[in-house]
Amino acid sequence: MGRMIGTLEEQRLALQAELDSHKSQVERNRLGQFATPTALAEEILKYAATLLPSGEKVRFLDPAFGTGAFYSALLKVFAKKQIAEARGYEIDPYYGKPAAHLWEHFGLTLKIADFTREEPSPHSNLIICNPPYVRHHHLQHSDKNRLQFRTVKASGLKISGLAGLYCHFLGLSHAWMAEGGIAGWLIPSEFMDVNYGQAIKHYLLNRVTLLHVHRFDPNDVQFADALVSSAVVWFRKAPPLRDHAVTFTFGGTLLNSKLSRMIPAGALAGEPKWTRFPAAEISSRTANPTISDFFQIKRGLATGDNRYFILKAEEIAGRGLPMEVFRPILPSPRYLPKDEVEADETGDPAAERRLFLLDTRLSEGEIRSRFPALWAYLEDGKVRGTSERYLCRHRSPWYAQENRPPAPIVCTYLGRGDTKRGRPFRFILNGSRATVANVYLAMYPTPLLARAMEHDPTLIRRIWQVLNCFTPDQLLREGRVYGGGLHKLEPGELAHVDASAIAVLLPDPRHARSAEQLQMFGDDYTKHSPANNAF
């Protein structure tokens, strides 16, 4: 039997390769079709065997069957007499029909149908699934409403409209599980960090007993054609016990991880980022200052069409466009070799790549009258469809940009840790009047810091130097990571980074020489002073 299954798995892999070769990667990405590697599927089923009671008959369900990687592994790991039932659903007949033919004599009931539309029958005691990773913007609004309604009905899970399809698969499957049944989900680890994942985490902590979360090393991408960092989430359909603890593992394999830690389930409820585990302890709640005490952080401008709105100085001159409707904008980080942008005599960046952003609130009538060349350029933007892009359609006028004044410090928000710099993120001191696009985070001083800067113009430079001394770990513990080791830092995540090292740079109000000087700092300055016990 084992030799036969081995031969069938070879046939399945050949079938998978043949079918995949006739679909583009873009098409499979859009449909969330990423086949599970054989070794990983077998390891998941071996681990599942350790969670089921010895000798218990298996009633297996895979809601996103594909060609059957998990079913093949099931047959290899479990004895035939132990498998009481095996069912699968596959929405795409392109994969489902050949798979049904391959497994037709091996006890499988495979239905070519959309699992999210099926009526549940709650008797599966082993659900193993690699659900389709379909991003929310590929889901129709009507589909989102339908999925949200059915998911709440099945599990009580209220899924955000920003969540991917895999979240609905997990919630819907609750109604298919037998009491005490085991589920193993191979899903993107991003749910552990993002806002829409809060509902998933609440479900895992309150509706079921979360057993184990294994996160794969993001540098070891499980699916070569999907830039996601993967995790396997295991739970039992049973209410959690009061003193329950969850196993978190990282790296290596499910059965042989590099790091492991038990985390009390009660403590997880207050942890916004589960990807901190198992490397970190439960965070202690301190009153330390954070970057948000000193900077308001905003994402850079989303222009709607960078190629159209951002022009080189030579292009502006060549088209005869008026420079007064443009403002300088920093180039992408790869064109800034240094972490400091100096200004020329006009305040523009003294850089080789000089770029300018089209940004005016003049009406088209005024532009046509005063600047015919610019009016012609706007007409060209309509022809090429720029004016009908989502962001442009929702602006008035369509070519006006958001208000993003120059920020004294900007931060890159995407990066890898294995660069020559050894740091995934860069803090850049911006001495120019240039704004930034959304490849940066713009850091604007809070009133507290602005007042201190008025009295010490060197302060911003010293803060910038401190920021660039932050270790990668200080920033990464707040950010998130994707497949291939790509790190991302959202504005709210940067805001939560501990800024004790910045606080000590600010003057101590106790050293003020007069009541007038103390009042000059303001109440919030005194409150946030490093001398104050609030820190």
C-alpha positions in Angstrom: 0.0 0.0 0.0 2.8 2.4 0.9 4.6 1.8 -2.4 1.3 2.4 -4.3 0.7 5.7 -2.4 4.3 6.7 -3.3 3.6 6.1 -6.9 0.3 8.0 -6.7 2.0 11.0 -5.1 4.5 11.0 -8.0 1.5 11.0 -10.4 -0.1 13.8 -8.4 3.0 15.9 -8.6 3.3 15.4 -12.3 -0.4 16.3 -12.7 0.1 19.4 -10.6 3.1 20.6 -12.6 1.2 20.0 -15.9 -1.9 21.9 -14.7 0.1 24.8 -13.3 2.1 25.1 -16.5 -1.0 26.2 -18.3 -2.0 28.9 -15.9 0.0 32.1 -15.4 1.4 33.0 -12.0 -0.7 36.2 -12.1 -3.9 34.1 -12.6 -3.0 31.7 -9.8 -2.1 34.6 -7.5 -5.5 36.2 -8.1 -7.3 33.0 -7.3 -5.0 32.2 -4.4 -3.9 28.8 -5.8 -0.6 27.8 -4.2 0.0 24.1 -4.0 1.3 22.6 -0.8 4.8 21.0 -1.1 4.8 17.2 -0.5 7.2 17.2 2.5 5.2 19.9 4.2 1.9 18.1 3.7 3.3 14.9 5.1 4.8 16.7 8.1 1.4 18.4 8.9 -0.4 15.0 8.8 2.3 13.4 11.0 1.8 16.2 13.5 -2.0 15.8 13.3 -1.6 12.1 14.2 0.0 13.2 17.5 -3.1 15.3 18.4 -5.8 12.7 17.7 -6.5 10.1 20.4 -4.7 6.8 19.6 -6.8 4.6 17.4 -9.6 7.1 16.8 -11.2 6.7 13.4 -10.4 9.7 11.2 -13.2 11.6 9.4 -11.1 13.9 7.2 -12.1 17.1 5.4 -10.0 19.4 3.1 -12.2 22.4 2.1 -9.6 23.6 -0.6 -8.5 20.3 -2.1 -6.5 21.3 -5.1 -5.0 18.0 -6.5 -4.9 16.4 -3.0 -1.5 17.0 -1.4 -3.0 16.6 2.1 -5.1 13.6 1.1 -2.0 11.9 -0.3 -0.2 12.6 3.0 -3.2 11.3 4.9 -3.1 7.9 3.1 0.7 7.7 3.8 0.5 8.6 7.5 -2.7 6.8 8.6 -3.6 3.2 8.2 -6.4 2.5 5.7 -8.5 0.9 8.4 -8.3 4.1 10.6 -9.7 6.3 7.9 -13.5 6.2 8.2 -14.3 9.0 5.8 -12.5 11.5 3.6 -14.1 14.5 1.9 -12.8 17.3 -0.1 -14.1 20.4 -1.9 -12.5 22.1 -4.9 -14.0 25.2 -6.6 -11.9 25.0 -9.8 -12.9 22.1 -12.1 -9.6 22.7 -13.9 -7.9 21.1 -10.9 -10.8 19.3 -9.3 -11.8 17.0 -12.2 -8.3 15.5 -12.8 -7.9 15.1 -9.0 -11.2 13.3 -8.8 -10.0 10.9 -11.5 -6.7 10.3 -9.8 -8.2 9.4 -6.4 -11.5 7.8 -7.6 -10.5 4.3 -6.3 -9.1 5.5 -2.9 -12.2 6.2 -0.8 -12.4 9.9 -1.4 -15.6 11.9 -1.8 -14.5 15.0 -3.8 -17.1 17.6 -4.7 -16.4 20.2 -7.4 -18.1 23.1 -5.7 -17.5 26.4 -3.8 -17.0 25.3 -0.2 -18.2 28.7 1.1 -21.6 28.1 -0.4 -22.1 24.5 1.0 -24.3 23.6 3.9 -22.2 22.2 6.7 -22.5 18.8 8.2 -20.6 18.9 11.6 -18.9 15.5 11.9 -15.3 15.9 10.6 -12.8 15.3 13.4 -9.8 16.3 11.3 -9.8 19.3 9.1 -6.5 20.1 7.3 -6.5 23.0 4.8 -4.3 25.3 2.8 -7.1 27.8 2.0 -7.0 30.1 -1.1 -5.0 33.2 -0.3 -7.2 35.6 -2.1 -6.7 39.2 -1.1 -9.8 41.3 -0.2 -9.5 43.6 -3.2 -10.1 40.5 -5.5 -13.4 39.8 -3.7 -16.6 41.4 -5.1 -18.6 43.5 -2.6 -21.5 41.2 -2.8 -19.3 38.2 -2.1 -17.8 39.9 0.9 -21.3 40.5 2.3 -22.3 36.9 1.7 -19.1 35.6 3.3 -19.4 37.8 6.3 -23.0 36.7 6.9 -22.2 33.0 6.6 -19.1 33.2 8.7 -20.9 34.9 11.6 -23.6 32.2 11.4 -21.1 29.4 11.3 -18.7 30.5 14.0 -19.6 33.9 15.4 -16.5 35.3 13.7 -17.1 38.9 12.5 -14.6 39.2 9.6 -13.4 42.6 8.5 -13.9 43.6 4.9 -10.1 44.0 4.6 -9.5 40.3 5.4 -8.6 37.7 2.8 -10.7 34.8 1.8 -8.6 32.4 4.0 -10.1 34.0 7.1 -13.6 33.1 6.0 -12.6 29.5 5.2 -11.3 29.1 8.8 -14.5 30.6 10.3 -16.9 28.7 8.0 -15.2 25.4 8.8 -16.1 25.7 12.5 -19.6 24.4 11.6 -18.1 21.3 9.9 -16.1 20.2 12.9 -17.2 17.5 15.3 -16.9 18.5 19.0 -13.4 17.7 20.1 -12.2 17.6 16.5 -8.8 18.9 15.4 -8.0 21.5 12.8 -4.7 22.4 11.2 -4.6 25.5 9.0 -1.7 26.5 6.8 -2.3 30.2 6.4 -0.3 33.5 6.1 1.1 34.6 9.5 0.0 38.2 8.9 -3.3 37.6 10.8 -1.2 37.7 14.0 -0.2 41.3 13.5 -2.8 43.2 11.4 -6.0 44.8 12.6 -8.3 42.5 10.7 -6.7 39.6 12.5 -8.1 40.6 15.8 -11.3 38.7 15.1 -9.4 35.6 14.2 -7.3 35.8 17.4 -10.4 36.3 19.5 -12.0 33.2 17.9 -8.8 31.2 18.6 -8.7 32.3 22.2 -12.4 32.0 23.1 -14.4 29.7 20.8 -11.8 26.9 20.5 -8.7 25.6 22.3 -5.7 27.0 20.5 -3.0 24.3 20.7 0.0 25.3 18.7 1.1 28.1 16.3 4.2 27.3 14.2 5.6 30.2 12.2 8.0 29.3 9.4 11.2 31.4 9.0 10.2 34.1 6.5 13.5 33.6 4.7 12.3 30.1 3.9 9.3 30.8 1.8 7.0 27.7 1.8 5.5 28.6 -1.6 8.1 29.8 -4.1 5.4 31.9 -6.0 3.8 33.5 -3.0 5.4 36.3 -1.0 3.8 35.5 2.2 5.2 34.2 5.5 3.4 31.1 6.5 2.2 29.6 9.7 0.4 26.4 10.8 -2.3 27.0 13.3 -3.7 24.0 15.3 -6.8 24.0 17.5 -9.4 21.7 19.0 -13.1 22.4 18.9 -13.6 22.6 22.6 -13.8 25.5 25.1 -10.4 26.5 26.5 -9.5 25.6 30.0 -8.8 28.4 32.5 -5.0 28.0 32.8 -4.5 26.9 29.2 -1.1 27.7 27.5 -0.3 27.8 23.8 2.8 26.4 22.2 4.5 28.9 19.9 7.3 27.6 17.7 9.5 29.2 15.0 11.8 28.1 12.2 12.8 24.6 11.3 9.9 22.2 11.0 6.7 21.5 12.9 8.3 18.5 14.5 11.8 20.0 14.9 11.5 23.8 15.4 14.4 26.2 16.2 12.6 28.1 18.9 9.7 27.1 21.2 7.9 28.8 24.1 4.7 28.2 26.0 2.5 31.4 26.3 -0.5 31.6 28.6 -3.6 32.0 26.6 -4.8 34.7 29.0 -1.8 36.8 28.3 -2.2 36.5 24.5 -5.5 38.5 24.6 -3.6 41.7 25.4 -0.8 41.1 22.9 -1.3 43.0 19.6 1.5 41.2 17.8 1.7 37.4 18.1 4.7 37.2 15.8 6.8 38.3 18.7 6.6 34.7 20.0 8.4 32.5 20.7 11.4 34.8 20.5 10.1 37.2 23.1 8.5 37.0 26.5 5.1 38.5 27.2 5.6 42.2 27.1 5.5 44.0 30.4 3.3 47.1 30.5 5.6 50.0 31.2 5.1 53.8 31.0 8.1 54.3 28.8 7.8 57.0 26.2 7.2 55.9 22.6 8.0 57.6 19.3 4.4 58.9 19.2 5.2 61.2 22.1 7.7 63.0 19.9 6.5 62.5 16.3 3.2 62.3 14.5 3.8 59.7 11.8 2.0 59.8 8.4 2.5 57.7 5.3 3.9 59.7 2.4 1.7 60.8 -0.5 -0.2 58.4 -2.6 -0.3 60.3 -5.9 -2.5 58.0 -7.9 0.0 57.8 -10.7 3.7 58.5 -9.9 4.8 58.4 -13.5 2.3 61.1 -14.4 2.5 63.4 -11.4 6.2 63.2 -10.6 8.5 64.7 -13.2 12.2 65.5 -13.5 13.2 69.1 -13.8 14.3 68.5 -17.4 10.9 67.1 -18.3 9.1 70.1 -16.8 11.3 72.5 -18.7 11.0 70.5 -21.9 7.2 70.5 -21.8 7.1 74.2 -20.9 5.2 73.6 -17.7 5.1 76.3 -15.0 7.4 75.4 -12.1 5.1 77.2 -9.7 2.6 74.3 -9.7 5.3 71.8 -8.7 7.0 71.1 -5.4 10.1 69.1 -4.8 9.7 65.5 -3.8 12.4 63.0 -2.6 13.3 60.2 -5.0 12.8 56.6 -3.8 15.3 55.4 -1.2 17.5 53.5 -3.7 18.4 56.9 -5.2 19.5 58.3 -1.8 22.9 56.8 -1.0 23.2 58.9 2.2 20.9 59.1 5.2 20.9 62.9 5.0 19.3 65.1 2.4 20.9 68.6 2.2 19.3 71.5 0.5 20.5 73.8 -2.2 20.1 77.6 -2.1 16.4 77.3 -3.1 15.6 74.7 -0.5 15.3 71.9 -3.0 17.2 68.6 -2.4 20.8 68.8 -3.4 20.6 65.4 -5.1 21.5 64.0 -8.5 17.9 62.9 -9.1 15.8 66.0 -8.8 12.1 65.3 -8.9 9.0 67.5 -8.6 5.4 66.7 -7.8 2.5 68.3 -9.8 0.2 69.7 -7.2 -2.1 72.7 -7.6 -5.7 73.5 -6.7 -6.2 75.9 -9.6 -9.3 75.1 -11.5 -9.0 73.7 -15.0 -10.5 77.0 -16.3 -7.8 79.0 -14.6 -5.1 76.6 -15.9 -6.4 76.8 -19.4 -6.3 80.5 -19.3 -3.0 81.0 -17.6 -1.0 77.9 -18.4 -1.9 76.4 -21.8 0.9 73.9 -21.7 -0.2 72.6 -18.3 -3.8 72.4 -19.5 -2.7 70.3 -22.5 -0.8 68.0 -20.0 -3.9 67.6 -17.9 -5.9 66.7 -21.0 -3.3 64.1 -21.8 -3.8 62.7 -18.3 -7.4 62.3 -19.1 -6.7 60.5 -22.3 -4.3 58.0 -20.6 -6.9 57.4 -17.9 -5.0 58.9 -14.9 -8.0 61.1 -14.0 -10.2 58.0 -13.7 -7.9 56.2 -11.3 -9.4 55.5 -7.9 -7.5 58.2 -5.9 -7.8 60.8 -8.6 -11.6 60.2 -9.0 -12.0 61.0 -5.3 -10.1 64.2 -5.3 -11.2 67.7 -6.3 -9.7 68.7 -8.5 -8.4 65.3 -9.6 -4.8 66.5 -9.9 -4.5 68.1 -6.4 -2.5 66.2 -3.8 -2.9 65.6 -0.1 -1.3 68.0 2.3 2.1 66.6 3.2 4.5 69.4 4.2 8.2 68.6 4.4 9.1 66.4 7.3 12.5 66.8 9.1 12.9 63.0 9.3 11.5 60.4 7.0 11.7 56.6 7.4 11.6 53.9 4.8 8.9 51.4 5.7 9.8 48.4 3.6 13.2 46.7 3.8 15.2 43.5 4.2 17.5 42.7 7.1 20.2 41.2 4.9 21.3 44.4 3.2 24.8 45.8 3.3 23.6 48.3 5.9 22.4 45.4 8.1 19.2 47.4 8.8 15.8 46.9 7.2 14.7 50.5 7.8 16.5 53.9 7.3 15.9 57.2 9.1 16.7 60.0 6.7 17.3 63.6 7.9 15.5 65.9 5.4 17.0 69.3 5.4 15.1 70.3 2.2 11.6 71.5 1.5 10.8 68.3 -0.3 7.8 66.2 0.5 7.7 62.4 0.1 5.7 59.7 -1.7 4.3 56.7 0.1 7.5 54.7 0.0 8.4 56.7 3.1 6.8 57.4 6.5 6.9 61.2 7.3 7.8 62.1 10.9 6.4 65.4 12.1 7.4 66.8 15.5 4.7 66.9 18.1 4.1 70.3 19.9 6.3 68.9 22.7 9.2 68.3 20.5 8.7 71.4 18.3 9.0 73.6 21.3 12.2 72.0 22.3 13.6 72.3 18.8 12.9 76.0 18.8 15.3 76.4 21.7 17.8 73.9 20.5 18.1 73.7 16.7 20.6 70.9 17.0 18.1 68.6 18.7 16.6 67.1 15.6 20.0 66.0 14.3 20.8 64.3 17.6 17.4 62.6 17.6 18.0 61.4 14.0 21.4 60.0 15.1 19.7 58.1 17.9 17.0 56.7 15.6 19.7 55.3 13.3 21.3 53.6 16.3 18.1 51.7 17.1 18.8 48.0 16.6 16.8 46.1 14.0 15.2 44.1 16.8 13.8 47.3 18.4 12.0 48.1 15.2 11.2 44.6 14.0 9.4 43.6 17.2 6.7 46.2 16.3 6.7 45.7 12.5 5.6 42.7 10.4 7.4 40.3 8.1 6.5 38.7 4.8 7.9 35.8 2.8 11.5 36.1 1.7 12.4 38.3 4.8 10.7 41.4 3.6 9.9 43.6 6.7 7.2 46.3 6.8 6.7 49.1 9.4 3.3 50.8 9.4 2.8 54.3 10.9 1.1 53.0 14.0 3.8 50.3 14.5 6.6 52.9 14.3 4.7 55.0 16.7 4.8 52.3 19.4 8.5 51.8 19.4 10.2 52.6 22.7 11.7 56.1 22.6 13.4 56.3 26.0 16.7 57.1 24.2 15.0 60.2 22.6 13.4 61.3 25.9 16.8 61.8 27.6 17.9 64.3 24.9 15.2 66.7 25.8 16.0 69.4 28.4 14.8 68.9 32.0 12.1 71.5 33.0 13.6 71.4 36.5 16.6 73.3 35.1 14.4 76.2 33.9 15.8 79.5 35.4 12.4 81.2 35.8 8.7 80.6 35.9 8.4 82.1 32.5 10.9 79.7 31.0 9.0 76.7 32.6 5.7 78.0 31.3 7.3 78.2 27.8 7.7 74.4 27.8 3.9 73.9 28.3 2.1 71.4 30.4 2.6 68.5 28.0 6.3 69.1 28.0 6.5 68.8 31.8 4.3 65.7 31.6 6.6 64.0 29.1 9.9 65.2 30.5 12.4 62.4 31.2 12.5 63.8 34.7 8.8 63.1 35.3 7.9 59.8 36.9 5.3 59.2 34.2 8.2 57.7 32.2 
